[in-house]
Amino acid sequence: MTAEELTLEILDRRNVGIREKDYWTCFEVNEREEAERPLHFAEKVLPILHGLGTDSHLVVKKHQAMEAMLLYLASRVGDTKHGMMKFREDRSLLGLGLPSGGFHDRYFILNSSCLRLYKEVRSHRPEKEWPIKSLKVYLGVKKKLRPPTCWGFTVVHETEKHEKQQWYLCCDTQMELREWFATFLFVQHDGLVWPSEPSRVSRAVPEVRLGSVSLIPLRGTSAQRLSTGAHPW
Protein backbone atom coordinates (compact mmCIF):
# COMPACT_ATOMS: atom_id res chain seq x y z
CA MET A 1 0.00 0.00 0.00
CA THR A 2 1.26 3.46 -0.86
CA ALA A 3 1.07 6.49 1.41
CA GLU A 4 -1.72 7.89 -0.76
CA GLU A 5 -3.73 4.67 -0.59
CA LEU A 6 -3.28 4.43 3.19
CA THR A 7 -4.36 8.05 3.65
CA LEU A 8 -7.50 7.62 1.57
CA GLU A 9 -8.32 4.32 3.27
CA ILE A 10 -8.11 5.86 6.75
CA LEU A 11 -10.19 8.87 5.74
CA ASP A 12 -12.77 6.54 4.21
CA ARG A 13 -12.96 4.37 7.32
CA ARG A 14 -13.38 7.46 9.51
CA ASN A 15 -15.92 9.03 7.12
CA VAL A 16 -13.77 12.14 6.71
CA GLY A 17 -14.72 14.00 3.55
CA ILE A 18 -12.06 15.55 1.34
CA ARG A 19 -12.91 19.08 0.30
CA GLU A 20 -11.41 21.03 -2.57
CA LYS A 21 -7.80 22.06 -1.83
CA ASP A 22 -7.60 19.65 1.11
CA TYR A 23 -4.19 18.00 0.95
CA TRP A 24 -4.41 15.03 3.32
CA THR A 25 -1.28 12.94 3.58
CA CYS A 26 0.63 10.53 5.79
CA PHE A 27 3.49 11.88 7.93
CA GLU A 28 6.38 10.09 9.58
CA VAL A 29 6.80 11.75 12.98
CA ASN A 30 10.00 11.43 15.04
CA GLU A 31 9.25 12.63 18.56
CA ARG A 32 12.85 12.45 19.77
CA GLU A 33 14.09 14.70 16.96
CA GLU A 34 10.94 16.86 17.13
CA ALA A 35 10.64 16.56 13.35
CA GLU A 36 8.22 15.16 10.79
CA ARG A 37 8.37 14.09 7.16
CA PRO A 38 5.36 14.06 4.84
CA LEU A 39 5.60 10.84 2.87
CA HIS A 40 5.56 11.09 -0.90
CA PHE A 41 2.23 9.81 -2.20
CA ALA A 42 3.88 6.88 -4.03
CA GLU A 43 6.07 5.69 -1.13
CA LYS A 44 5.35 2.18 0.14
CA VAL A 45 4.26 2.39 3.76
CA LEU A 46 5.06 -1.08 5.13
CA PRO A 47 8.89 -0.86 4.74
CA ILE A 48 8.79 2.57 6.42
CA LEU A 49 6.66 1.23 9.27
CA HIS A 50 9.05 -1.68 9.84
CA GLY A 51 11.99 0.73 10.00
CA LEU A 52 10.49 3.10 12.57
CA GLY A 53 12.06 3.33 15.99
CA THR A 54 10.19 3.46 19.29
CA ASP A 55 10.16 7.27 19.14
CA SER A 56 8.48 7.41 15.73
CA HIS A 57 5.00 6.82 14.35
CA LEU A 58 2.83 7.55 11.33
CA VAL A 59 -0.05 10.01 11.41
CA VAL A 60 -2.56 11.16 8.80
CA LYS A 61 -3.31 14.87 8.70
CA LYS A 62 -3.67 17.80 6.33
CA HIS A 63 -0.55 19.04 4.55
CA GLN A 64 -1.07 22.72 5.33
CA ALA A 65 1.74 24.02 3.09
CA MET A 66 1.13 21.91 -0.02
CA GLU A 67 -0.98 24.47 -1.90
CA ALA A 68 1.65 27.19 -1.41
CA MET A 69 4.39 24.75 -2.47
CA LEU A 70 2.56 23.74 -5.64
CA LEU A 71 1.97 27.40 -6.55
CA TYR A 72 5.67 28.10 -6.07
CA LEU A 73 6.70 25.14 -8.22
CA ALA A 74 4.27 26.16 -10.97
CA SER A 75 5.75 29.67 -11.11
CA ARG A 76 9.45 28.82 -11.06
CA VAL A 77 11.84 28.05 -13.90
CA GLY A 78 14.21 25.08 -13.76
CA ASP A 79 14.83 22.56 -11.02
CA THR A 80 17.59 24.26 -9.03
CA LYS A 81 17.68 26.48 -5.95
CA HIS A 82 20.46 28.30 -4.16
CA GLY A 83 20.80 30.60 -1.18
CA MET A 84 22.08 31.08 2.35
CA MET A 85 20.92 28.94 5.28
CA LYS A 86 22.07 28.34 8.83
CA PHE A 87 23.91 25.01 9.13
CA ARG A 88 24.85 22.72 11.99
CA GLU A 89 26.19 19.16 12.03
CA ASP A 90 25.23 16.39 14.42
CA ARG A 91 28.48 14.60 15.17
CA SER A 92 26.97 12.38 17.84
CA LEU A 93 25.66 10.06 15.10
CA LEU A 94 29.23 9.45 13.99
CA GLY A 95 30.08 8.03 17.40
CA LEU A 96 32.40 10.89 18.30
CA GLY A 97 30.31 12.18 21.17
CA LEU A 98 31.52 15.71 20.44
CA PRO A 99 29.46 18.89 20.57
CA SER A 100 28.82 20.19 17.07
CA GLY A 101 28.83 23.86 18.04
CA GLY A 102 26.26 26.36 16.91
CA PHE A 103 24.66 27.27 13.62
CA HIS A 104 26.76 28.97 10.94
CA ASP A 105 25.90 30.72 7.67
CA ARG A 106 26.53 28.54 4.65
CA TYR A 107 25.67 28.84 0.97
CA PHE A 108 23.75 25.93 -0.59
CA ILE A 109 23.08 24.88 -4.17
CA LEU A 110 20.44 22.23 -4.85
CA ASN A 111 20.13 20.71 -8.32
CA SER A 112 18.69 17.57 -9.87
CA SER A 113 21.60 15.39 -8.72
CA CYS A 114 23.01 16.72 -5.45
CA LEU A 115 23.00 19.24 -2.60
CA ARG A 116 26.25 21.20 -2.24
CA LEU A 117 27.43 23.23 0.75
CA TYR A 118 29.85 26.16 0.32
CA LYS A 119 31.51 28.19 3.05
CA GLU A 120 30.79 31.42 1.17
CA VAL A 121 28.89 32.58 -1.89
CA ARG A 122 32.17 33.18 -3.73
CA SER A 123 33.64 29.76 -2.88
CA HIS A 124 34.52 27.68 -5.93
CA ARG A 125 34.71 24.26 -4.27
CA PRO A 126 31.98 22.85 -2.03
CA GLU A 127 32.85 21.86 1.53
CA LYS A 128 30.34 19.00 1.37
CA GLU A 129 28.23 17.33 -1.28
CA TRP A 130 25.42 14.78 -0.98
CA PRO A 131 23.47 12.88 -3.67
CA ILE A 132 19.91 14.16 -3.56
CA LYS A 133 18.27 10.74 -3.87
CA SER A 134 19.92 9.52 -0.65
CA LEU A 135 18.57 12.33 1.57
CA LYS A 136 15.58 12.25 3.88
CA VAL A 137 14.39 15.75 4.74
CA TYR A 138 12.34 16.27 7.89
CA LEU A 139 10.59 19.46 8.94
CA GLY A 140 11.67 20.78 12.32
CA VAL A 141 14.78 21.01 14.51
CA LYS A 142 14.84 19.85 18.13
CA LYS A 143 14.66 22.75 20.57
CA LYS A 144 17.68 21.76 22.68
CA LEU A 145 19.93 22.71 19.73
CA ARG A 146 18.63 26.28 20.04
CA PRO A 147 17.90 26.81 16.33
CA PRO A 148 18.13 30.49 15.31
CA THR A 149 14.66 30.36 13.72
CA CYS A 150 11.65 28.04 13.85
CA TRP A 151 11.86 27.43 10.09
CA GLY A 152 14.23 24.48 10.10
CA PHE A 153 15.00 21.09 8.56
CA THR A 154 16.59 17.94 9.93
CA VAL A 155 18.39 16.20 7.06
CA VAL A 156 19.50 12.56 7.21
CA HIS A 157 21.92 10.95 4.76
CA GLU A 158 22.59 7.21 4.75
CA THR A 159 25.86 6.18 3.13
CA GLU A 160 26.47 3.04 1.08
CA LYS A 161 27.89 1.44 4.24
CA HIS A 162 24.56 2.18 6.00
CA GLU A 163 26.17 4.84 8.16
CA LYS A 164 23.90 7.76 8.97
CA GLN A 165 24.91 11.40 8.85
CA GLN A 166 22.59 14.07 10.17
CA TRP A 167 22.59 17.84 10.11
CA TYR A 168 20.29 20.79 10.55
CA LEU A 169 19.35 23.71 8.31
CA CYS A 170 17.43 26.85 9.24
CA CYS A 171 15.79 29.42 6.96
CA ASP A 172 15.02 33.03 7.84
CA THR A 173 11.35 32.92 6.79
CA GLN A 174 8.47 30.49 6.39
CA MET A 175 8.38 31.24 2.66
CA GLU A 176 12.03 30.23 2.24
CA LEU A 177 11.46 26.98 4.11
CA ARG A 178 8.51 26.09 1.90
CA GLU A 179 10.44 26.93 -1.26
CA TRP A 180 13.43 24.81 -0.26
CA PHE A 181 11.25 21.88 0.80
CA ALA A 182 9.18 22.07 -2.39
CA THR A 183 12.38 22.00 -4.45
CA PHE A 184 13.69 19.01 -2.49
CA LEU A 185 10.48 17.09 -3.26
CA PHE A 186 10.51 18.20 -6.90
CA VAL A 187 14.03 16.98 -7.65
CA GLN A 188 13.79 13.81 -5.56
CA HIS A 189 10.61 12.65 -7.26
CA ASP A 190 11.20 13.90 -10.80
CA GLY A 191 8.60 16.66 -10.57
CA LEU A 192 5.76 14.46 -9.25
CA VAL A 193 5.07 16.22 -5.96
CA TRP A 194 1.31 15.60 -5.76
CA PRO A 195 -0.90 13.13 -7.71
CA SER A 196 -2.84 14.65 -10.59
CA GLU A 197 -5.73 12.28 -9.88
CA PRO A 198 -6.38 10.68 -6.49
CA SER A 199 -6.52 6.92 -6.16
CA ARG A 200 -9.84 5.25 -5.61
CA VAL A 201 -10.49 3.61 -2.28
CA SER A 202 -12.20 0.25 -2.20
CA ARG A 203 -14.50 -0.16 0.79
CA ALA A 204 -14.17 -3.95 0.65
CA VAL A 205 -10.58 -4.34 1.78
CA PRO A 206 -9.57 -7.87 2.80
CA GLU A 207 -7.89 -8.39 6.13
CA VAL A 208 -4.12 -8.62 5.78
CA ARG A 209 -2.04 -10.55 8.28
CA LEU A 210 1.68 -10.49 9.04
CA GLY A 211 2.23 -13.73 10.92
CA SER A 212 -0.32 -13.62 13.72
CA VAL A 213 -0.66 -9.80 13.64
CA SER A 214 -3.67 -8.26 11.94
CA LEU A 215 -2.73 -5.18 9.92
CA ILE A 216 -6.27 -4.07 9.00
CA PRO A 217 -8.51 -2.60 10.27
CA LEU A 218 -6.67 0.31 11.82
CA ARG A 219 -7.75 1.14 15.35
CA GLY A 220 -7.29 4.02 17.75
CA THR A 221 -9.04 7.26 18.54
CA SER A 222 -9.33 10.15 16.14
CA ALA A 223 -7.09 12.19 18.42
CA GLN A 224 -4.38 9.53 18.23
CA ARG A 225 -4.41 8.89 14.49
CA LEU A 226 -5.71 12.12 12.99
CA SER A 227 -3.96 14.66 15.19
CA THR A 228 -3.18 17.98 13.57
CA GLY A 229 0.34 18.34 14.93
CA ALA A 230 1.96 21.58 16.01
CA HIS A 231 4.72 22.21 13.52
CA PRO A 232 4.68 25.92 12.54
CA TRP A 233 5.67 25.49 8.92
Buried (B, 14 or more C-beta within 10 A) or exposed (E): BBBBBBBBBBBBBEEBEBEEEEBBBBBBBBEEBBBBBBBBBEBEBEEBBEEEEEEBBBBBBBBEBBEBBBEBBEEBEEBEBEBBBBBBBBBEBBEEEEEBEEBEEBBBBBBBEBBBBBBEEEEEEBEBEBEBEBBBBBBBBBEEBEBBBBBBBBBBBEEEEEEEBBBBBBBBEBEBBBBBBBBBBBBBBEEEBBEEEBEEBEEEBEEEEEEEEEEEEEEEEEEEBBBEBEBEB
